[in-house]
C-alpha cells in the first residue's frame, strides 16, 4: 500500500511538473504576449502620431491666418469709421439744407410783372434837356482847349543836307542801338543855318514823355557811339511821304 501511495505521489509530482513546464498558458508565454502587444500598440501609436500632428499644425496655421485677416480688417474698419461717419453726417446735413431751400423757394412769392407805362413826350422839357447837354459839352470843350498841351521831347541823332541819305542812315542808327531806337518813330525837322539860310534836316527819334527821360536816353546812346541832343518834338514823321516831298 505504501509502495502504491509513493508511486502515486511520484506520479502526481511528475504530472504537476509536466503541467507546469509544458502547459500552453505558462507565465512566460503570457509575458511574451504582453510584450508583443505593447510593442504593436506603441508601433501603431508611433505611426499615427505624426500624421495627426501635421494635420493639426496645418489647421492651426489656417486658424492663425484667419485671425490675422480678421484683426487686419478690424483695424482698417476702425481707421475708416470716422470718415464714414462724417460722410453720413454731411449727407444728412445736405438733405436737410435741400429741404429747407425747397420750402423757401415754394414759399417765396413771384414778383409781379412790371407794367409798361405809356411814353409821355413833353417837348418843352426835352428842349430844356437838349440845351443843358449842349451847354455842358461846350463848357467841357473850352476847358479842354484852355489846358496847355504837354510838351514832348525827342532825341536828335543826326543832321543831314540831302534827303536821299536819311533813310539809309536811319537804318544804320537803329542797327547800332536797337534797344533804344527800334521802338521809336523818326521825325524830320528842317532848319536854316547861316547868312545864306542853308537848309538842313534834323533827324529826331521820339516821342519821349519828359526832358529827364530824354537826357537819360541820350547818355545811353552816347555810350553806344552815337551823337545825341535833347530837343522839343517838332517836324513831320519820316514815314509820311507827302511831308517828305513837301520838305523838298
C-alpha positions as CSV (number, residue, x, y, z in Angstrom):
1,X,0.0,0.0,0.0
2,X,2.8,2.4,0.9
3,X,4.5,1.5,-2.3
4,X,1.4,2.2,-4.3
5,X,0.9,5.6,-2.5
6,X,4.5,6.5,-3.0
7,X,4.3,5.7,-6.7
8,X,1.1,7.7,-6.9
9,X,2.6,10.7,-5.2
10,X,5.6,10.5,-7.5
11,X,3.3,10.3,-10.5
12,X,1.4,13.2,-9.2
13,X,4.5,15.4,-8.7
14,X,5.7,14.4,-12.2
15,X,2.3,15.3,-13.7
16,X,2.3,18.6,-11.9
17,X,5.9,19.4,-13.0
18,X,4.9,18.3,-16.5
19,X,1.9,20.6,-16.5
20,X,4.0,23.5,-15.2
21,X,6.6,23.2,-17.9
22,X,4.6,22.1,-20.9
23,X,1.2,23.8,-20.5
24,X,0.0,26.1,-23.3
25,X,-0.7,29.1,-20.9
26,X,2.5,29.4,-19.0
27,X,3.6,32.7,-17.4
28,X,6.5,33.1,-19.8
29,X,4.2,32.8,-22.8
30,X,1.8,35.3,-21.3
31,X,4.6,37.7,-20.7
32,X,5.8,37.4,-24.2
33,X,2.3,38.0,-25.5
34,X,2.0,41.1,-23.3
35,X,5.4,42.4,-24.6
36,X,4.4,41.8,-28.2
37,X,1.0,43.5,-27.7
38,X,2.7,46.5,-26.1
39,X,5.1,46.8,-29.0
40,X,2.4,46.6,-31.5
41,X,0.4,49.3,-29.6
42,X,3.4,51.5,-29.4
43,X,4.2,51.0,-33.1
44,X,0.6,51.9,-34.1
45,X,0.8,55.0,-31.9
46,X,4.1,56.0,-33.3
47,X,2.9,55.6,-36.9
48,X,-0.4,57.5,-36.4
49,X,1.0,60.4,-34.2
50,X,3.0,62.3,-36.9
51,X,0.0,62.3,-39.3
52,X,-2.3,63.7,-36.7
53,X,0.4,66.2,-35.6
54,X,0.9,67.6,-39.2
55,X,-2.8,67.9,-39.8
56,X,-3.2,69.7,-36.5
57,X,-0.4,72.1,-37.3
58,X,-1.9,72.8,-40.8
59,X,-5.3,73.6,-39.2
60,X,-3.6,75.7,-36.6
61,X,-1.8,77.7,-39.3
62,X,-5.1,78.3,-41.1
63,X,-6.8,79.4,-37.9
64,X,-3.9,81.8,-37.2
65,X,-4.1,83.2,-40.7
66,X,-7.8,83.8,-40.4
67,X,-7.3,85.5,-37.1
68,X,-4.7,87.8,-38.6
69,X,-7.0,88.7,-41.5
70,X,-9.8,89.4,-39.1
71,X,-7.6,91.6,-37.0
72,X,-6.4,93.5,-40.1
73,X,-10.0,94.1,-41.3
74,X,-11.0,95.3,-37.8
75,X,-8.0,97.7,-37.8
76,X,-8.9,99.1,-41.3
77,X,-12.6,99.4,-40.3
78,X,-11.5,101.4,-37.2
79,X,-9.5,103.7,-39.4
80,X,-12.3,104.3,-41.9
81,X,-15.1,104.5,-39.4
82,X,-14.6,108.3,-38.5
83,X,-14.6,109.3,-42.2
84,X,-17.7,107.2,-43.0
85,X,-19.5,108.7,-40.0
86,X,-18.6,112.2,-41.2
87,X,-19.8,111.5,-44.7
88,X,-23.1,110.2,-43.3
89,X,-23.5,113.3,-41.2
90,X,-22.7,115.5,-44.2
91,X,-25.2,113.7,-46.3
92,X,-27.8,114.2,-43.6
93,X,-27.0,117.9,-43.4
94,X,-27.2,118.3,-47.2
95,X,-30.6,116.6,-47.3
96,X,-31.9,119.0,-44.5
97,X,-30.5,122.0,-46.4
98,X,-32.1,121.0,-49.7
99,X,-35.4,120.5,-47.9
100,X,-35.2,124.0,-46.4
101,X,-34.3,125.6,-49.7
102,X,-37.2,123.8,-51.4
103,X,-39.5,125.2,-48.7
104,X,-38.2,128.7,-49.1
105,X,-38.5,128.5,-52.9
106,X,-42.0,127.3,-52.7
107,X,-43.0,130.0,-50.1
108,X,-41.3,132.9,-51.9
109,X,-44.0,134.8,-53.9
110,X,-43.2,135.5,-57.5
111,X,-42.7,139.2,-58.4
112,X,-45.5,140.8,-60.2
113,X,-44.7,141.8,-63.8
114,X,-43.7,145.4,-64.3
115,X,-46.3,147.4,-66.0
116,X,-45.1,149.3,-69.0
117,X,-46.2,152.9,-68.7
118,X,-47.0,154.7,-71.8
119,X,-44.4,157.1,-73.0
120,X,-45.3,160.7,-72.5
121,X,-43.4,163.3,-74.5
122,X,-43.1,166.8,-73.2
123,X,-41.4,168.9,-75.9
124,X,-40.7,171.8,-73.6
125,X,-38.8,169.5,-71.2
126,X,-36.9,167.8,-74.0
127,X,-35.8,171.2,-75.4
128,X,-34.5,172.3,-72.0
129,X,-32.7,169.0,-71.6
130,X,-31.1,169.3,-75.0
131,X,-30.0,172.9,-74.2
132,X,-28.4,171.7,-71.0
133,X,-26.5,169.0,-72.8
134,X,-25.2,171.4,-75.4
135,X,-24.0,173.8,-72.6
136,X,-22.2,171.1,-70.8
137,X,-20.4,169.9,-74.0
138,X,-19.4,173.5,-74.9
139,X,-18.0,174.1,-71.4
140,X,-16.0,170.8,-71.5
141,X,-14.6,171.8,-74.9
142,X,-13.5,175.2,-73.6
143,X,-11.8,173.7,-70.6
144,X,-10.0,171.2,-72.8
145,X,-8.8,173.9,-75.2
146,X,-7.7,176.1,-72.3
147,X,-5.5,173.3,-70.8
148,X,-1.9,173.6,-72.0
149,X,-0.6,170.7,-74.1
150,X,2.1,168.6,-72.6
151,X,5.5,169.2,-74.2
152,X,7.0,166.1,-75.6
153,X,10.7,165.7,-76.4
154,X,12.8,163.8,-78.9
155,X,16.4,162.7,-79.4
156,X,18.3,164.4,-82.2
157,X,20.5,161.7,-83.7
158,X,21.8,163.4,-86.8
159,X,21.7,166.4,-89.2
160,X,21.7,165.9,-93.0
161,X,22.0,168.1,-96.1
162,X,20.5,165.6,-98.5
163,X,17.2,163.7,-98.0
164,X,18.2,160.7,-100.1
165,X,20.7,159.6,-97.4
166,X,18.4,159.9,-94.4
167,X,16.6,156.6,-94.7
168,X,19.8,154.5,-95.0
169,X,21.4,156.4,-92.1
170,X,18.4,155.8,-90.0
171,X,18.7,152.1,-90.5
172,X,22.3,152.2,-89.5
173,X,21.5,154.1,-86.3
174,X,18.8,151.5,-85.4
175,X,21.1,148.7,-86.1
176,X,23.8,150.2,-83.9
177,X,21.5,150.8,-80.9
178,X,18.3,148.6,-81.4
179,X,17.3,148.5,-77.8
180,X,16.8,152.3,-77.7
181,X,15.7,153.2,-81.2
182,X,13.8,150.2,-82.6
183,X,10.6,151.2,-80.9
184,X,10.9,154.9,-81.7
185,X,9.4,156.9,-84.5
186,X,11.6,159.2,-86.6
187,X,10.8,162.8,-87.5
188,X,12.3,165.3,-89.9
189,X,12.6,169.0,-88.9
190,X,14.1,171.5,-91.5
191,X,16.4,174.2,-90.1
192,X,18.1,177.1,-91.9
193,X,21.7,177.9,-90.9
194,X,24.0,180.8,-91.8
195,X,23.5,184.1,-93.6
196,X,22.6,182.2,-96.8
197,X,19.9,180.3,-94.9
198,X,21.1,176.9,-96.0
199,X,18.5,174.3,-95.3
200,X,19.4,171.2,-93.3
201,X,17.3,168.4,-91.9
202,X,17.4,167.2,-88.3
203,X,16.6,163.6,-87.7
204,X,14.7,163.1,-84.4
205,X,13.7,159.9,-82.6
206,X,10.7,160.0,-80.2
207,X,8.4,160.9,-78.7
208,X,9.8,160.9,-75.1
209,X,7.4,161.9,-72.3
210,X,9.7,164.3,-70.5
211,X,13.1,166.0,-70.7
212,X,14.7,164.0,-67.8
213,X,14.0,160.7,-69.6
214,X,15.2,162.1,-72.9
215,X,18.5,163.1,-71.3
216,X,19.0,159.6,-69.8
217,X,18.4,158.1,-73.2
218,X,20.9,160.4,-74.8
219,X,23.5,159.3,-72.4
220,X,22.9,155.7,-73.3
221,X,23.1,156.4,-77.0
222,X,26.4,158.1,-76.5
223,X,27.7,155.0,-74.8
224,X,26.8,153.2,-78.0
225,X,28.9,155.6,-80.0
226,X,26.1,157.8,-81.4
227,X,25.6,161.6,-81.3
228,X,22.6,162.8,-79.4
229,X,20.9,166.0,-78.3
230,X,17.6,166.6,-76.5
231,X,15.2,168.8,-78.4
232,X,11.4,169.5,-78.3
233,X,9.5,167.2,-80.6
234,X,8.7,169.0,-83.8
235,X,8.6,168.2,-87.5
236,X,6.9,165.6,-89.6
237,X,7.1,161.8,-89.4
238,X,9.8,160.3,-91.6
239,X,7.3,157.7,-92.9
240,X,4.9,160.3,-94.3
241,X,6.0,160.5,-97.9
242,X,3.8,163.6,-98.6
243,X,5.6,165.6,-95.9
244,X,9.0,164.5,-97.1
245,X,8.1,165.6,-100.6
246,X,6.8,168.9,-99.2
247,X,10.1,169.5,-97.5
248,X,11.9,169.2,-100.8
